[in-house]
Amino acid sequence: MAAGAMADQSGSSPRIFREPELRHLFAREVQRSTRYQDFLSVCLVRPEYGGAPGPDTQIGVARQIAEMLRFTDIVGLVGRDIAVLLVHTPDTDAAAIADRIRDRIHATSFPGASASVQVTVSIGLASFPTHATTDAALLAQAQAHLQTMPQG
């Protein structure tokens, strides 16, 4: 089962992959995109917290993102960032999705350590084959774009 934001058998919330799993799935999706000459975009989301985040705030942000995406998209953690693999998605469509992610996260309050926490996000995008053709290079490009984009 290499599907993305996938609910488990009990119908609970979408699955958020840990970094090792996410990196494995990312490499497979790049291989698939190479073989079938298909688009793939990675959206790297860096949450910034307006208060003390609770221990599950990052997962809560990732779940909010996963719930708004297609079943085939993949959401997971990469360090302090949230990676979103948008399969079959060219860069122009990925930019529109990134805007929707930003709007949804900004409109949501998350439980924090002592009170509700407002979250803002910085987002970096990279697309196969426009920006890079390997998983490591795509992630590096998304991280570079993340560093240069203003937080909003």
C-alpha positions in Angstrom: 0.0 0.0 0.0 2.0 3.0 -1.2 -0.9 5.3 -1.3 -0.7 8.7 0.3 -2.9 10.4 2.8 -4.5 7.1 3.5 -6.9 6.3 6.3 -6.2 3.0 8.0 -8.7 0.2 8.0 -10.8 1.7 10.8 -11.5 4.8 8.8 -9.6 7.1 11.1 -7.6 10.2 10.0 -5.1 10.1 7.1 -1.7 8.5 7.7 1.2 10.7 8.3 4.5 9.0 7.4 7.6 9.2 9.5 10.8 10.4 7.8 12.3 7.0 6.8 9.0 5.8 5.3 8.5 9.1 3.5 11.9 9.1 2.0 11.4 5.6 0.7 8.0 6.5 -0.8 9.5 9.6 -2.3 12.3 7.6 -4.0 9.7 5.3 -5.5 7.5 8.1 -6.7 10.5 9.7 -8.5 11.3 6.3 -10.1 7.6 6.0 -11.2 7.6 9.6 -12.6 10.8 8.9 -14.5 9.5 5.6 -16.0 6.1 7.0 -17.0 7.3 10.6 -17.8 4.8 11.9 -15.3 4.8 15.0 -13.1 5.5 15.0 -9.4 5.7 17.9 -7.1 7.0 18.2 -3.5 5.7 20.9 -1.2 7.8 21.4 1.9 5.8 23.1 4.7 7.6 24.7 7.6 5.2 25.6 10.5 5.9 28.5 12.7 4.0 28.6 16.0 2.5 31.7 17.6 2.8 30.3 21.1 4.1 27.1 22.7 3.1 24.2 20.5 1.9 21.0 22.1 3.7 17.7 21.6 1.2 16.8 18.8 0.9 20.2 17.1 3.1 19.3 14.1 1.1 16.1 13.5 -2.1 18.1 13.8 -0.9 20.5 11.1 0.2 17.5 8.9 -3.3 15.9 9.4 -5.0 19.2 8.4 -2.9 19.2 5.2 -3.5 15.5 4.5 -7.3 15.8 4.9 -7.5 18.3 2.1 -5.5 16.3 -0.4 -6.2 13.4 -2.7 -6.0 9.9 -1.5 -2.9 9.3 -3.7 -0.9 12.2 -2.3 1.6 11.5 0.5 2.2 13.5 3.6 5.0 12.9 6.1 7.6 14.5 8.3 11.1 15.6 7.4 12.8 17.0 10.5 10.7 20.0 11.6 9.1 20.3 8.2 6.1 18.5 6.6 6.6 17.1 3.2 3.7 16.8 0.8 4.3 14.6 -2.3 1.8 15.6 -5.0 1.7 12.8 -7.5 0.7 13.5 -11.1 0.9 17.2 -10.3 2.8 19.8 -12.4 4.3 22.9 -10.7 1.5 25.3 -11.7 -1.1 23.1 -10.0 1.2 22.5 -7.0 1.5 26.3 -6.5 -2.3 26.5 -6.3 -2.4 23.6 -3.8 0.3 25.4 -1.7 -1.9 28.5 -1.5 -4.8 26.4 -0.3 -2.6 24.7 2.3 -1.4 28.1 3.6 -5.0 29.4 3.8 -6.3 26.3 5.6 -3.5 26.3 8.2 -3.9 30.0 8.9 -7.6 29.6 9.4 -7.1 26.8 12.0 -6.2 27.0 15.7 -4.3 24.1 17.0 -4.0 22.9 20.6 -0.8 24.1 22.2 1.0 23.5 25.5 -1.2 25.8 27.4 -3.7 27.4 25.0 -4.7 27.4 21.3 -1.8 28.1 18.9 -2.0 30.0 15.7 0.3 28.5 13.0 1.8 30.3 10.0 3.7 28.4 7.3 6.5 28.9 4.9 6.3 26.7 1.8 8.9 25.6 -0.7 8.0 23.9 -3.9 10.0 21.8 -6.4 8.7 19.7 -9.3 9.9 16.8 -11.4 11.3 17.2 -14.0 11.3 21.1 -14.0 13.5 21.6 -10.9 15.2 18.3 -10.5 15.0 14.6 -11.4 16.1 12.8 -8.2 14.4 12.7 -4.8 17.4 14.2 -3.0 17.7 17.0 -5.5 14.0 17.7 -5.4 14.0 17.9 -1.6 17.1 20.2 -1.7 15.3 22.5 -4.2 12.2 22.6 -2.1 14.4 23.4 1.0 16.2 26.2 -1.0 12.8 27.6 -2.1 11.6 27.4 1.5 14.5 29.5 2.7 13.9 32.2 0.0 10.1 32.5 0.3 8.6 35.0 2.8 6.5 33.5 5.6 2.9 34.1 5.3 
